[in-house]
Amino acid sequence: MGRHISSSTIDAVSSSINIVSLVSEYVHIDKRGANYWGCCPFHNEKTPSFSVNPDKNMFYCFGCNKGGGVIQFYMDIENVPFADAVEQLARKNAIEIIYDDSFTKEEDEEYARAKQLKNDMLDLYKRTAALFRYFLNETEQGKPVLDYLARRGVSPEIAESFGLGFAPDDRRWLKKFLLQKNYSNDFLAQSGLFSKNYPDIAFFSNRLMFPICNRNGEVVAFGGRILDGDGPKYLNSGDLPQYKKTDTLYAFHLAKNQINKRKTVILCEGYMDAIAYHQAGLNYAVATCGTSLTEEHVHMLKPLADTFLLSFDGDEAGQKATFRAVLMCRKAGATVKIVNIAGFNSGDKPKPKDPADVLLNFGAETLTSIVDNSIIDSDYLLSRLAKKYPIDTPDGKTKASLEFFPYIDVLQSDIQKESCLEQLCNTFGLSLKAVRSDFNRRDAAQKRTVPDGHTSESLAPDNPDIKKNAELRAMLAVVSNMEYFTKMRSKLSPEDFEDPAAKELFYALEECFREDAVSLDAILAKCGNEKLRNMVSETVSSGEFAINSQETTPKIIEDSIAFVHRNSLKRKRDRLMNKIRQCSGRTLEEQQELRNMQYEKMAIDNELNVKDVTE
């Protein structure tokens, strides 16, 4: 279970961390006037439109509309949830993390146990990784493994940066060693380092060990490759308290800065593939950890990268994995290319099977060239379909088209869809009118079904458009000058607002006010609508309602409050008039109710200064 971080902690993080310093860790920004400017880390651009305002301690991009305070920036750049962003920023800046007291004693104890277990696991895996490194580098058993790495073109420096190690053949040594270090049997049974059926037997033995790290570089799991003897080629840790393979990427902690800098990521299937790319200087490569690419992986990478280079195996399984990955990445709005090692012309030498083979037999320049000449995904898919089906027959053309349709389906724009339909027609000699007709009919009949059996989600926006009407402008003016919220809340309540976005913003401010944490980050955290968050950030950043005169801005806000209040009274009056018309007054109770409504209407009329109209 999770904990609620106190508003005071959120406020301390928002106010005490300098956003210029934080952003400068990820983006080159230069001071121009009162603000700092640079190219946005969240979308490709050549002309800087990314602004950092030190006075308001916030950022805003005028190109992609992302904006907010220090917490929002960290969430977006590191792709972590709100609570994790606050905790990580607080720890990095020595800010005390205080949790609220709304949990029961049992819930607090449960949380403390879970947190302690996770921390203990991280400590155990750190120690175990160091042991594996020792066996690799300092023992006779490790020498054949070092020779293997050298033959595979892995330098000692790369082996060290990836923390490579060796698990010895003796399957009982690890348990004995850890028990001597005061680890309990019960704890070690939960660690994933030992067989479930034979708890004294190490899960990994006689294997080259690949420590798997989280985004902060902490070892959370292991992969192990067998070098001789029987057994599966690779063994991988299962899910653990500190590790979920579906949202962890191998080498991400080493690659994330380069991915963000280049806006490009190379996605591999294996540990050695990722290492080979880094060895060649292509240090923006990551790999999945014994599982297929997941939406969580894509979501993790998308804030950093616009272009995904897929480097999967060329066999049938690898091609299927590539197709699934293309759909997943395109659905997220990424540009996708295929690193086509299988298509590399190796001349008289044997064809390379993977990036490590290219690096070893042809050198880093060749591997870099293959990556630089990656194939656009549509070209790759159409080429594959042309080989898979007899496209000189009507049946072959139909099957190839149907298999290509899911790709067109996940493209984000009508221009892309139309272009790919034309490309399909040109490749297979088809009529655009016929293909478009088949695509539209197939789209309606199959409800946009993608090949893996799941129904693709609508590409429509998650939230309806927000209009900057008078009510929302009133709220935005107050958010830009939060000292005026005290006056607003004394005059208005959420029920006075008709516009849903304005009402949501009022609720967010009210909650922050009651928690004594009225900061931009705290307000944005309480807004569930992303478009509303972006509008708030844009308005505050642009200075649209900034105080430039002690007379004009307070008057604008006061007039806005009066406008919202007056409209609310008019709506109440209209509702009362309808009820009065429907009330017959036949019984004593109805007569009393009618008099009460008439008195309430008179009070509203007096406040509105409207003459009572007898109907």
N, C-alpha and C positions, 0 to 999 in steps of 0.2 A: 504494500500500500504506500501511498505518497503522503507527504506532510505539506501543510499550508505554511508558506513563509510569511512572517509577519510584515505588515505594511511598513513598519519602521525600518526593517532591513531593506525592503525594496526602495524606500525613500533614500536611505543612506547610500545604497549602490548608485541610484540615479543621480544624486546630487554631488557625491564626493569624487566620483571618477571623471576625469577630464576627457571629454569625448574626442578632442583633437589628438590627445596622446593615444587613445584606444584605436581610433581609425588609422592613425599613422603606422600602427603595427601591421596593417593589411594593405593600405592604399597610400600611394604617393600623393600628397595634397600640398598646395601652395597657397599662401595668404594673398588674397586680393580684396582690398578694402577691409571691411569688418569681418568677412567670412573666409573660409578656406575652400579651395576648389580642387577637384581631381576627376579622373575618369571613374565612372561608377563600377564598383566590384560586382554588381548584380545583373548587368547586361553589357553587351558589347557597344562601345562607342569610341569615336576618335576625338570628338570635341567634348571637353569636360563639362558635365552638367550636374555633377555630384557636389553638393554644398554642405559644409559643416559650419554650424553657427555656434561659436564658443560661448556667447552670452546666454543663449537659451539651452546650451548643452545638448544640441540635437543635430541630426543630419536630415537631408532631403535630396532626392534625385529628381530633377525636373524632366528627366527622360523617361524613367520607368515608374515614377511616383512612389517609390519606397521611401519611408521616412520614419523618424521616431527618435528616441533617446539612446543612451548607452546600452540599455538592456535589449532594446529592439535590434540595434545594430549587431550586437553579439549573437542574438538568436538567429538573425538572417545570415551572417557571415559564417558561423560555425554550425548552422542548421541543428540547433538544439532547442528543446522546449523551454518555456518561460522559467520554470522552477530551476532547471539545470543551469540556465544562463545566469540567474541571480546567484546561485550557490557558487558557480565557478568564478564569477567576477568578484564575489565577496572574498573567497579564499585567496585569489590572486592579489587582492588589495588589502588584506588583513582587516576585513570588516566582519564584525561578529554577526553570525547568522542566528536569528531568533525565530522560533516557530510559534504559531499561535497556540492557545491553550484550549482549543475546542475539542480535543480528543479525550477519550476516557483513559483511565490509568492503563487498562488492558491494551488499548490501541497504541498508547505511547510505548509500552513495553514491547509490543509486537514490532513497532517501527524500529525501536532501538536494537532489537535482536537482528532484524533483517539488515540494518545498516552495519552492525558489527560483523555479521557473517560476511557481507560483501567486502568490507575492509580487510578482514582476516584472509579471505580468499585472494585478494589482490596481493597481500603480503606473501602468502604461500607461493603463488605463481611467480612472483618476483624472485624469491629465493630459489625456486626450482629451475627457473630459466638460467640463473647464475650457475647452478650445479651442472646443467647441461652444457653450458659454455665451457666450464672447467674440464669436463670429460672430453670435449672436442679438442681443446687447445693444449691441454696439459698432460694427457695420458697416452699410453701406447695404443689403447683401443680407438682413440680418436684419429690416429694418423691416417688409416685408410679412408676415413670420411673427409679429412682435409685434402687427400689426394683426389678424391672424387670431385670435390668442389673446384679444385684447380683444373681438373680435366674439363669441367663444365664452364670454365671461364669466369668463375666467381673469385674476385680478389679478396685478400684478407680484410681490406678496409670495408668492402661491401658486406662481407660475412659478419664483421663486427657491428656495423650500423644496423643490420637486420637481427642481430643477436642470435645467430645460428648456433646450434648446439648438437650434442649427441647423447642419446639415451643408451646406456650400456646394456649388454646382453643379460646380465643378472637381473631378474625381474623382482627380486626381494630386497635389494639394497635400499631402494628409495623409502619403503615403509619403515625399515629399521632405522634409517638415518633420521627421518622426520619424527619418529617416536622419541628418539634421543633428544630432539629439540623441543620436547614438551608439547607436541601436537597430539590431540586425543584421537583415539580410534574412530569415535563418532564423527568428529570433524573431517578426518581424512576420508571417511566413507562417502561424504558429500562432495568431495573435491573434484571428482571426475578424473583423478590421476590413477585410480586403481580399478581393477575388475569388479563388477557388481557381484559376480558369483564367487570370486576368489579374492576377498578384500586385502590379502597380503601381497597380491601379484600386481605389479605396475602395469598400467594400461599401455604405456609406450616402452618398448625395449628394442635394442639394436637398430635404432632408426636415427636418421638425420632429423633434427628437431627445428621446427619453424615456430618461434614465439609469435602469437597473434596479439596485437596490441589494440587498445581502444584509441579514440581520437586524441587522447592526452599522452599516449605513449606508454601507458601502463599495461603490463602483460596480463591478459585475461583468459587465454586459452592456448592450445598448442595444435600444430599439425605435425605429423611424423611420416617420413618417407623411408621405406625399407630399401636397403642396399643389397642384401643377399639373404638367402633362405626363403622359407615359405611365408605366406600371408599376403594380405591386400597391399597394393603398392603404397597407398596412403591411408593413414588413420587420422581422424580429426576429433577434437573434443566435442562432446555434445553440449547442449545448452546448460548454462550454469547461472548462479545468482548474479554474476558479474558479466555474463557473456550470452548474447543471442546471435547466432550465425546469420540470421536473416537481416540483421541491421548492422553487421560489422564487416568491414572491408580490410583485407590484408594490405599492409603498407600505407594505409590512409594517413596515419600520423606523420609519415615521412614525406608523403606526396601532396598533402592538402595545400600547402603554401604555393607550390608550383602550379597545381591545378587552378587555384584561384588567380594566379598571375597570368597564366596562359588562357584561362577560360576553356581549357580542354583537358579531358581525362582519357587515358587508355585503360580499358576494362579487359582483364584477363580472366582465365579460368583456374590458373594454378599458381602456387607460390613461386616456383622456379621461373615462370614466365615474367612475373612482376619483377623479380630480382634481376633477370636478364635485361629488361628495359632500363632499370636503374643503373646497372653496370655500364650500359651503353650511353648513359647521360640523359636518358629519357625518363627523368625522375618525376613524372606525373602519371605513373602507372599504378593501378591497384588491382587486386584480385578478390574474387569471392572465396569464401572459406568452406570448401567442400559442399557447396549448395549452388543452385541456379541463381541467377540475378533476380532480385526481388524489387517490388515497388519501394520498399524501405531503403534499399541501396540507392535507387535512382533519386528518391527524395533527399537522401543524404548528400548526393553529389550535385544536384541541380542548382542550388544557390551559388555554387562555386564555378560550375562549368556550363557552357552553352553548347559545346561540341563533344560528343561521346564517340571515341574510336574503339570499336569492338574487335578484340583480338582473341577469338575463340578457335578451337580445333577445326580442321577442315573436313573431318569425317562426318557421317550422317548425323550423329548425335550433336556434334558441334554446329552443324548447319541449322538444325532445329533450334538449338539454344540461341543461335544468332538471330533467327527470325523472331523468336519470342522477345529477345532483348531489344530488337529494332522497334517492335510495336510498343513495348513498355517505355522506351526512351522518347520515341516520337510522341506518344500520348502525353508525356510530361513537357512537350514543347521544345525538346532538344534537337539539334542538328546531329545526324548520325552518319558515320562512315565506317567502312570495314577495312581492317588491316589484313590484306590478302597475302599472307605468307604462302598459302598453297599455290598461288598463281605466280610465285617468284620464279624467274628463269635462272636456274642454277648452273646452266651450261653442262660441263662434263661431270660436275660433282653431284653427289646424291641430293635429292630435293630435301630441303630442311623441313622438319616437322613442327617446329615451334620457334619462338624468339631466341631461346638459348642456343638452338642449332645454328640459326643465322649468325648470332653473335660470335660463336665459336669458330665457325667455318668460313664466314665471309666478312666478319668485322662489324664494328659499331656503326661505321658510315653506311654500310649496306642496310642494316636494320633501321637506321634513321631515314634512309631514302624510302624504304618500304612504307614506313609510317607516314612520311610526307606525301606519298602518292596513294594514300588510302582512297578506297572507292566509295562514292556516294551510295547510300543504302539502296536507293531505287535501281541504280544500274546493277548493283550486286544481285538483288533479288530477281530482276528480270533475266539476267544472265543465267542464274541458277535454274529458273523455271524453263528457260529455253532448252537447257540440257536435260531437265527432268521429264518433260512432256514432248510428244511428237507434234510440234507446233505447225507442221505442214498439213495437219488434219483438223477438221472442225472440232472433233472431240478434244484433241490436245489443246487447241486454242481456248476452248471453253474452260477446261480444267485449270490451265495456267492463269486465266483471267480471274476465275473464282478464288484462286489461292492468293492472287495479288490484291484483291479487293480489300481485305482487312487492313493492309498497309495504307491504302488510300483513305480508309475509314478513320484512322487515328490522326491523320494530318490536321494541323491546326487552322489552316486557312483554305478558303475556296480556291484561291489562286494556285496553291500547292496541289490541291485535289485535281483541278482541271489540267494542270501541267502534267501530272503523273498519268492521268487518263490518256492524254495525247501521247505520252511516252509509251504506254502500253500498246496503243494502236499502232504506232510507228514500228515497234519491235516485232509485233506479231501480224502486221498487215491487216488490221481490223478497222471497221467504220466507227468513228467517234460517236455517232448517233446511236449505233447498236450497243456499243460498250456502255455508254452513259445510261441507256435504257435498262440494260441488264444490271448495272450497278445500283440504280435507283430501286428497281424491283427487288433485288436481293437485299438491299438495305431495309426496306419496309418489311419484307417477309421474315427475315432472320433477326430482326431487331438488333442490328449492328453487332452480330456475334463475331468474336475473334476466335482464332484457331484453337486456343487452349481451353475452349469450352466455357469461358466466362463472358458475360455480356459487358461490352465496353460502356463506360460511363458517358453521359452526355457531355459534350464540349461546351454547353451553355454555361454562363457564369454562375458561380455558386450563390451569389447575392444579387438581388435586383439593383438596377441603377439608382444612385442617390442624387436627388436634386437639391441644389443649394437654395432652398426656399427661405422665407423670412424666419421661420422657427429655427431652422438649422443654422442660419446666419447668426441668430441671436446666441445660440449655444457656442458656435465657433468664436464669436467675439469674446465670450466669457472664458473659454479655454485659452485664448491668446492672452487674457489678462485675468488670471485666476483669482486675484484678490477681490474681484467683483462678484464671485460666486456667493459669498455670504449675503449680499443684497438680493441676488436672484432667488436664492432658496427661501428667503424671508417673504417673497412675493408670490413665488410659483411652486407648484408641485409637479411630479411627472404627469399627472392626469391632465394638466393644463396644455400638454403638447399633443397635437394631432399627428405630426410627422413621426414615424417610427424611429428614424435615425436620430432626430433631435431628442426624442424620449430616451433612447438608449444612451446617448451622451450625457443627459441629465442624470440618469441612474448611475453612470460611471463616476461622474463628479461627486454625486451625493455619497456614494460608498467611500470614495477617497477622502472626502471631507470628514466623514464620521470616523475614519481610521487615522486621521491626521497625517495623511500621506498624499497631498495634492501636488503630484509631479506629473510631467508629461508621460514618463514611462508607466507610472501607476495607472493613469487614465487609459492609455493605449492597451494595457494588459487587461482591462475590464471591458474593452470593446470587442465583441465577438465578430463584428463585420469588418473584413479586411478593407473593403472600399471606404468605410467610414474612417478606419485608422489612417489610411493614406490621405484622405481629405483633411483630417485634423493636422497631420504632419505638414501637408502642403500649405495649409492656411497659416499655421504658426511660422513656418519657415519663410513664407513670402512676406510676412509682416503686414498682411492686409488689414489687420485690426490692431496693429501696434500703436501704442500711445505716442502720438506726436503733438498732442495739445492737451493740457489739463482740462480744457473745456469740452472739446469735441468728442473724445472717446467716451468719457463717462456719460455724456448725453446720448450717444449712439446706443450704449448698452441700456440706459434707462428707458429710452424710447422703444427698444426691442422688447424689454421686459413688459412694458405697458401694452405693446401690440399683442404679445402672446396672451397676456392676461385678459385683454379685451375680447380677443377671439374666443378664448375659453369660456368667458361669460356668455357670449352670444350663442355658443353651442349649447350651453346649459339652459339658456332661456328658450331656445328652440325645442329642446327635449321636454321642458316643462309645459310649453304651449301644446305640444302633442298630447301629453298626459292629461292636461286640463280639458282638451277637446273630447277625449275618450272617457272622461269621468262623468257618469250620469247624475251623481248626487242624490240618488234615490234613498239610500239608507243614511242613518246618522253617521256611521263610520265614513262613508263616502263623502258626506258633506264636510266632515272635519278634515278629511284628507284634501278635499278641494280647497278649503280655506287655507290650509298649510301651504299648498302649492302656490296659491295666489299671493300669500305673504312673501314666499320665497321669490316669486317672480317680481314683486314690487321692489324687493331689496336689490335684485339684479338690475332692474330698470333704473333705480336711483343711482346705482354705481355706474351704470352706462350713461346716465343722464338722458334716458330716452323716455318720452311721454308714454304712459300706459295706454294700451289700446284695448278697448273692450270688444270681445268677440262673442 
